[in-house]
């Protein structure tokens, strides 16, 4: 049987070309993956807290409204039930706030764990079928926090923040609040470690 060397040579060259292309693709895939993984995670404004006073002001404003947000969620829960006990109306919270862990976890976005739990303990709550109901308080603590009445000092990575005239003089005589902000070791985000001042302190004791 005669062997057609031209055909064999053509098949051999074609095989080598295909093998070479596949090897090159396999070699390039890990490089592409490695480049994707090496991209640094983007830091949020909260992680960069302290570089800009306005970031600190916005952070504290949000923190001081966490309790109000939970109360508002109860008031706005159209499908929620109500229970009356000892003259108090307890309103059902929506699903995202229907347990202690969910509420303290929400507070924990800004406040340290002890402060988040103190905030929850100072709420007037009631468990109904393992769900949290809350009585909305009749007293509020409006705050005014801006770059004009706030000073920020940074020391060893911690932030000491002082807010003067945090409310109107008709609400309180002592109107100065002092915050200490530190980084959480696990999340690397800032949290409020302490809040000193008479105004609104009942919510954090």
C-alpha positions as a Markdown table, in Angstrom:
| # | Residue | x | y | z |
|---|---|---|---|---|
| 1 | Unk | 0.0 | 0.0 | 0.0 |
| 2 | Unk | 1.4 | 3.4 | -1.0 |
| 3 | Unk | 1.5 | 6.1 | 1.6 |
| 4 | Unk | 0.6 | 9.6 | 0.5 |
| 5 | Unk | 3.3 | 11.5 | 2.4 |
| 6 | Unk | 1.8 | 14.9 | 1.4 |
| 7 | Unk | -1.5 | 14.1 | 3.1 |
| 8 | Unk | 0.3 | 12.8 | 6.2 |
| 9 | Unk | 2.4 | 15.9 | 6.4 |
| 10 | Unk | -0.7 | 18.1 | 6.1 |
| 11 | Unk | -2.5 | 16.2 | 8.9 |
| 12 | Unk | 0.6 | 16.3 | 11.1 |
| 13 | Unk | 1.0 | 20.1 | 10.7 |
| 14 | Unk | -2.7 | 20.7 | 11.3 |
| 15 | Unk | -2.6 | 18.6 | 14.5 |
| 16 | Unk | 0.4 | 20.5 | 15.8 |
| 17 | Unk | -1.3 | 23.8 | 15.1 |
| 18 | Unk | -4.5 | 22.8 | 16.9 |
| 19 | Unk | -2.5 | 21.4 | 19.9 |
| 20 | Unk | -0.5 | 24.7 | 20.1 |
| 21 | Unk | -3.6 | 26.8 | 20.1 |
| 22 | Unk | -5.3 | 24.8 | 22.9 |
| 23 | Unk | -2.1 | 25.0 | 25.0 |
| 24 | Unk | -1.9 | 28.8 | 24.6 |
| 25 | Unk | -5.6 | 29.2 | 25.6 |
| 26 | Unk | -5.1 | 27.1 | 28.7 |
| 27 | Unk | -2.0 | 29.1 | 29.7 |
| 28 | Unk | -3.9 | 32.4 | 29.2 |
| 29 | Unk | -6.9 | 31.4 | 31.3 |
| 30 | Unk | -5.2 | 31.4 | 34.8 |
| 31 | Unk | -3.5 | 34.8 | 34.0 |
| 32 | Unk | -6.9 | 36.3 | 33.2 |
| 33 | Unk | -8.4 | 34.9 | 36.4 |
| 34 | Unk | -5.4 | 36.1 | 38.5 |
| 35 | Unk | -5.8 | 39.6 | 37.2 |
| 36 | Unk | -9.5 | 39.6 | 38.1 |
| 37 | Unk | -8.8 | 38.4 | 41.6 |
| 38 | Unk | -5.9 | 40.9 | 42.2 |
| 39 | Unk | -8.2 | 43.9 | 42.0 |
| 40 | Unk | -8.4 | 45.6 | 45.4 |
| 41 | Unk | -11.8 | 45.9 | 47.0 |
| 42 | Unk | -13.3 | 49.4 | 46.8 |
| 43 | Unk | -13.5 | 51.1 | 50.1 |
| 44 | Unk | -16.7 | 52.8 | 51.1 |
| 45 | Unk | -16.9 | 56.4 | 52.6 |
| 46 | Unk | -17.5 | 54.8 | 56.0 |
| 47 | Unk | -14.3 | 52.9 | 55.9 |
| 48 | Unk | -12.5 | 56.1 | 54.9 |
| 49 | Unk | -14.2 | 58.0 | 57.7 |
| 50 | Unk | -12.0 | 60.9 | 59.0 |
| 51 | Unk | -10.6 | 62.0 | 55.6 |
| 52 | Unk | -13.6 | 64.4 | 55.3 |
| 53 | Unk | -15.5 | 66.0 | 58.1 |
| 54 | Unk | -18.7 | 65.8 | 56.0 |
| 55 | Unk | -18.4 | 62.0 | 56.0 |
| 56 | Unk | -18.3 | 62.0 | 59.8 |
| 57 | Unk | -21.3 | 64.4 | 60.0 |
| 58 | Unk | -23.4 | 62.2 | 57.6 |
| 59 | Unk | -22.4 | 59.1 | 59.6 |
| 60 | Unk | -23.5 | 60.6 | 62.9 |
| 61 | Unk | -26.8 | 61.9 | 61.4 |
| 62 | Unk | -27.7 | 58.4 | 60.2 |
| 63 | Unk | -26.7 | 56.9 | 63.5 |
| 64 | Unk | -28.9 | 59.3 | 65.5 |
| 65 | Unk | -31.9 | 58.4 | 63.4 |
| 66 | Unk | -31.7 | 54.6 | 63.7 |
| 67 | Unk | -34.3 | 54.4 | 66.5 |
| 68 | Unk | -36.6 | 56.7 | 64.6 |
| 69 | Unk | -36.3 | 54.5 | 61.5 |
| 70 | Unk | -37.5 | 51.4 | 63.5 |
| 71 | Unk | -40.4 | 53.3 | 65.0 |
| 72 | Unk | -41.4 | 54.7 | 61.6 |
| 73 | Unk | -41.3 | 51.1 | 60.2 |
| 74 | Unk | -43.9 | 50.1 | 62.8 |
| 75 | Unk | -46.1 | 53.1 | 62.1 |
| 76 | Unk | -45.8 | 52.5 | 58.4 |
| 77 | Unk | -46.6 | 48.8 | 58.5 |
| 78 | Unk | -50.0 | 48.9 | 57.0 |
| 79 | Unk | -50.6 | 45.1 | 57.3 |
| 80 | Unk | -49.2 | 45.0 | 60.9 |
| 81 | Unk | -51.4 | 44.1 | 63.8 |
| 82 | Unk | -51.7 | 46.1 | 67.1 |
| 83 | Unk | -51.9 | 44.9 | 70.7 |
| 84 | Unk | -53.0 | 47.0 | 73.7 |
| 85 | Unk | -51.5 | 46.3 | 77.1 |
| 86 | Unk | -51.4 | 48.5 | 80.2 |
| 87 | Unk | -52.7 | 51.4 | 78.1 |
| 88 | Unk | -49.9 | 51.1 | 75.6 |
| 89 | Unk | -50.4 | 50.3 | 71.9 |
| 90 | Unk | -47.8 | 47.9 | 70.6 |
| 91 | Unk | -47.5 | 47.8 | 66.8 |
| 92 | Unk | -46.2 | 44.9 | 64.8 |
| 93 | Unk | -42.8 | 45.5 | 63.1 |
| 94 | Unk | -42.3 | 44.5 | 59.5 |
| 95 | Unk | -40.3 | 41.3 | 58.7 |
| 96 | Unk | -36.9 | 43.1 | 58.5 |
| 97 | Unk | -37.3 | 44.2 | 62.2 |
| 98 | Unk | -39.4 | 41.4 | 63.7 |
| 99 | Unk | -36.7 | 40.0 | 66.0 |
| 100 | Unk | -34.2 | 41.4 | 68.5 |
| 101 | Unk | -31.2 | 40.1 | 66.4 |
| 102 | Unk | -32.5 | 41.9 | 63.3 |
| 103 | Unk | -33.0 | 45.2 | 65.2 |
| 104 | Unk | -29.6 | 45.1 | 67.0 |
| 105 | Unk | -28.0 | 44.1 | 63.8 |
| 106 | Unk | -29.5 | 47.2 | 62.1 |
| 107 | Unk | -28.3 | 49.4 | 65.0 |
| 108 | Unk | -24.9 | 47.7 | 64.7 |
| 109 | Unk | -24.2 | 49.3 | 61.3 |
| 110 | Unk | -23.3 | 52.4 | 63.3 |
| 111 | Unk | -23.2 | 51.6 | 67.0 |
| 112 | Unk | -21.0 | 49.1 | 68.9 |
| 113 | Unk | -22.6 | 45.9 | 70.1 |
| 114 | Unk | -23.1 | 47.1 | 73.7 |
| 115 | Unk | -24.7 | 50.3 | 72.6 |
| 116 | Unk | -26.9 | 48.6 | 70.0 |
| 117 | Unk | -28.2 | 46.2 | 72.7 |
| 118 | Unk | -28.8 | 49.1 | 75.1 |
| 119 | Unk | -30.8 | 50.9 | 72.5 |
| 120 | Unk | -33.0 | 47.8 | 72.0 |
| 121 | Unk | -33.4 | 47.3 | 75.8 |
| 122 | Unk | -34.6 | 50.9 | 76.2 |
| 123 | Unk | -37.3 | 50.4 | 73.6 |
| 124 | Unk | -40.7 | 49.3 | 74.9 |
| 125 | Unk | -41.2 | 46.0 | 73.2 |
| 126 | Unk | -43.4 | 43.0 | 73.4 |
| 127 | Unk | -43.1 | 39.5 | 71.9 |
| 128 | Unk | -46.3 | 38.2 | 70.2 |
| 129 | Unk | -45.9 | 34.7 | 68.6 |
| 130 | Unk | -42.1 | 35.2 | 68.6 |
| 131 | Unk | -42.4 | 38.5 | 66.7 |
| 132 | Unk | -41.4 | 41.9 | 68.1 |
| 133 | Unk | -44.1 | 44.5 | 68.6 |
| 134 | Unk | -43.0 | 48.1 | 69.7 |
| 135 | Unk | -44.8 | 50.9 | 71.5 |
| 136 | Unk | -43.9 | 54.2 | 69.8 |
| 137 | Unk | -42.6 | 56.7 | 72.5 |
| 138 | Unk | -44.2 | 60.1 | 73.1 |
| 139 | Unk | -40.8 | 61.9 | 73.5 |
| 140 | Unk | -38.2 | 62.4 | 70.8 |
| 141 | Unk | -34.7 | 63.8 | 70.7 |
| 142 | Unk | -34.2 | 65.9 | 67.6 |
| 143 | Unk | -30.6 | 66.5 | 66.8 |
| 144 | Unk | -28.7 | 69.1 | 64.7 |
| 145 | Unk | -25.4 | 67.8 | 63.5 |
| 146 | Unk | -23.5 | 69.8 | 60.8 |
| 147 | Unk | -20.0 | 70.7 | 59.8 |
| 148 | Unk | -20.6 | 74.1 | 61.5 |
| 149 | Unk | -21.1 | 72.7 | 65.0 |
| 150 | Unk | -18.9 | 69.6 | 64.7 |
| 151 | Unk | -15.2 | 69.2 | 65.4 |
| 152 | Unk | -13.2 | 66.0 | 64.6 |
| 153 | Unk | -9.9 | 64.9 | 66.0 |
| 154 | Unk | -8.0 | 61.9 | 64.7 |
| 155 | Unk | -5.6 | 60.0 | 67.0 |
| 156 | Unk | -4.1 | 56.6 | 66.4 |
| 157 | Unk | -6.8 | 55.7 | 63.9 |
| 158 | Unk | -9.7 | 56.7 | 66.3 |
| 159 | Unk | -12.0 | 59.6 | 65.9 |
| 160 | Unk | -13.1 | 61.9 | 68.8 |
| 161 | Unk | -16.0 | 64.0 | 67.7 |
| 162 | Unk | -17.6 | 66.9 | 69.6 |
| 163 | Unk | -21.0 | 68.3 | 68.6 |
| 164 | Unk | -21.9 | 71.7 | 70.2 |
| 165 | Unk | -25.5 | 73.0 | 70.4 |
| 166 | Unk | -26.8 | 69.7 | 69.1 |
| 167 | Unk | -30.4 | 70.8 | 69.8 |
| 168 | Unk | -32.4 | 73.9 | 70.6 |
| 169 | Unk | -32.0 | 75.5 | 74.0 |
| 170 | Unk | -35.7 | 74.9 | 74.7 |
| 171 | Unk | -35.1 | 71.1 | 74.6 |
| 172 | Unk | -32.1 | 70.9 | 77.0 |
| 173 | Unk | -29.6 | 73.0 | 78.9 |
| 174 | Unk | -26.6 | 70.6 | 78.3 |
| 175 | Unk | -26.5 | 70.4 | 74.5 |
| 176 | Unk | -23.0 | 69.0 | 73.9 |
| 177 | Unk | -22.4 | 65.4 | 72.6 |
| 178 | Unk | -19.1 | 63.6 | 72.4 |
| 179 | Unk | -18.6 | 60.5 | 70.3 |
| 180 | Unk | -15.7 | 58.1 | 70.1 |
| 181 | Unk | -15.4 | 56.2 | 66.9 |
| 182 | Unk | -13.2 | 53.2 | 66.4 |
| 183 | Unk | -12.8 | 50.5 | 63.7 |
| 184 | Unk | -14.4 | 47.2 | 64.1 |
| 185 | Unk | -11.6 | 44.5 | 64.0 |
| 186 | Unk | -13.8 | 42.2 | 61.8 |
| 187 | Unk | -15.5 | 44.5 | 59.4 |
| 188 | Unk | -12.8 | 47.3 | 59.4 |
| 189 | Unk | -15.7 | 49.8 | 59.4 |
| 190 | Unk | -16.1 | 52.6 | 61.9 |
| 191 | Unk | -18.6 | 52.2 | 64.7 |
| 192 | Unk | -19.6 | 54.5 | 67.7 |
| 193 | Unk | -17.9 | 53.1 | 70.8 |
| 194 | Unk | -19.2 | 55.7 | 73.2 |
| 195 | Unk | -21.7 | 58.6 | 73.2 |
| 196 | Unk | -21.3 | 61.0 | 76.1 |
| 197 | Unk | -23.7 | 63.8 | 76.9 |
| 198 | Unk | -26.9 | 64.2 | 78.8 |
| 199 | Unk | -29.1 | 64.9 | 75.8 |
| 200 | Unk | -30.9 | 61.7 | 74.7 |
| 201 | Unk | -28.8 | 59.6 | 77.0 |
| 202 | Unk | -31.8 | 57.7 | 78.3 |
| 203 | Unk | -31.8 | 55.8 | 75.0 |
| 204 | Unk | -28.3 | 54.4 | 75.5 |
| 205 | Unk | -28.1 | 53.6 | 79.2 |
